[in-house]
């Protein structure tokens, strides 16, 4: 589960960086940029957000609904969902500089979340290794 979350946040950091560059240099509509990047990075919830926009809803509302629709088996927590929702809440609402700053800020947040999760994964693997060793030693002592 943690590895899925790490992969998701690394992908979101890549998405934020790519969206920032596309906003800065292409001048395309934010929904078009999100759809292109979402397809490249295989983030299905972005397709759902863009389809909500095509139906006439606001991007922020479509983003919120699509993030809520991310399956539970991805292992994301409420805090993860809140962070992803915050990223989508300001897309397309300010000028180019504001949007690129927003994307760069969340790129760093996503990277730091992925790094934190990676450290947590390493720590848990050490605990489980030690737990296996000590439980094996306890069983062998009980048998003797």
TABEL-V133769 format. One record per run of one state. SS is the DSSP state (A for helix, B for strand, O for the rest). FROM is the first residue (numbers start at 1). LEN is the number of residues. Records with the same first field share a line. If there is no record, write none. Layout:
SS = FROM-LEN  FROM-LEN
This chain:
O = 1-1  26-4  42-2  55-4  69-3  75-3  90-6  144-1
A = 2-24  30-12  44-11  59-10  72-3  78-12  96-48
